[in-house]
Amino acid sequence: MTSDSRPNINISGGTFKDFVAGNKQIKVEGDYIETQNNYTLSPEDQAAIDDLKQVIHDLQARYPTTDPARQSAIIEAEFQEIKQKQPWRWKNLLKAKNLLNGGKIALTKAGEHLFEENIWGKAAIGFLEGVTEEVE
């Protein structure tokens, strides 16, 4: 698409949520130019991210009132069981962490934000960071 064929969209005076800087509202005044890059994940990469999200969701459902001090032990036990009984899934979880940590495609900020908003997500990412460092 050439710059001549791009549509001219006037958003002056609109109010939008700023997802990068939290939930503060921003007001657009005058000219505003932004580039949107749409990246897609390979099916394997998307499956890895989805698997990590599922593990976090399952832990939240099983232990809804667990205090942060116990979460590390629960996550370590869960991941050790996955590592021993489902090695293919363990590789997916490490791959998901590498995707989130490595910045492959523009997933890093959005993905880590998704997981960082959740105490179980923070603990799971922290555990996988430690495991990833040991593997390397």
N, C-alpha and C positions, 0 to 999 in steps of 0.2 A: 504494500500500500504506500503510495507516495504521499508526501506531505500535502500535495494539492487535493488529493482525494479523501483525506481524513475529514470526518464530520466535525463541524464547529458546534460544540455544546456549551451553552452558557449556564454556568452554575453560580453566577454572582448572587450573593444574598442568601445562599443556602447554608444550612447548619448541618454539620456532619460530625460523627464521632471519630476521634483520632485514636485508632487502634494501636499505633506505635507508641504513643506517649500515655497510654492508659485510657480511661473512659471520659476524659475531659471533652467538652464540646468545643468545636472550633467554628468560627464564623468566617465564611469566604467573602471577601470584599474585593472588587476589581477583578483583574485578570489573574487566573490561576492555571498554571500549566503543570501537568503531572504525566509521567510515563507509567503505563501499566505493563508489566511483564507477566505473561501467563506461562508458567512452567508446569510440566506434567512429570509425574513420577513413573518409573517403569512399574509394571504390575508386581514384580518381586519386591521393589522398594516400598510400594504402597502396602503390600501384605505385611512387611516387617513392621511398619509404623502401626498398622491396624492391630497387629498381634500385641505390641507393647501397650497400646491403648486398652485392649481387652484385658490384659493381665492387671493393669491398674484398676480398671472398672471392677473386675472380679474381687480384688483385694478390698476395695471400698465396700463392696456389697457384703463380703464375709466379715469384715472387721470395721463396722461404721463408727464405733466409738473408741477405737484404739488411740492411746496417747502417742505422741511422736517418739517418745523414748523406746517404745516396743516395736514401732514400725520397722526399724532397721533389722531387728531379729526376725520378724515375720517375713520381710522381703528376702532376706538372705536365705531363709529356709525354703521359701517358695521357689526362688531361682535355683537353689541347689537341687531341688526335686526335679525341676524342669531340665536342668543340665544333665542329670543322671537318667531320667526316664524318657525325655523327649529332646535328644541332641539336635535334631533339625530345628526345633522351636527355639532352643537356646541360641543357635547361630542366627536365627531371625531377630532375636532380641538384641544381640550384639550388633547386628547390621543396623537395626533401628537406631541404636545409640550412636553408631558411627555416622549415620545420616544426619541425626540431630546435631551431633557435636562437630562434624566436619564441614558443615555448611554446603553440602552438595545440593545443588538446585536452591532455590530461595526458601527452603523449608526450615532452615535453622531458626530464624527468629520466630516465625509463626509456630513451629512445632514445639520449641522449647517454651514459648509463652503458654501454649496449650497445657503442657505438662507442669510448668512452674506455677500455674494458678491453683494447683491441686497438691495438697500435702503428700498424698501417696505418690503422685507423679514426681515430686521433688526427691523423695526418698528413693524411688526406683531409679531415677536418672543418676543420683549420687552413687548408688550401689553399682550400677552398670559402668560408671566412670572408673571406679576402683577396679572392677574386673577387667575392663578393657586395658587399663594400664598394666595389670599383671600379665595379660596375654601378650602384649607388645614387648 
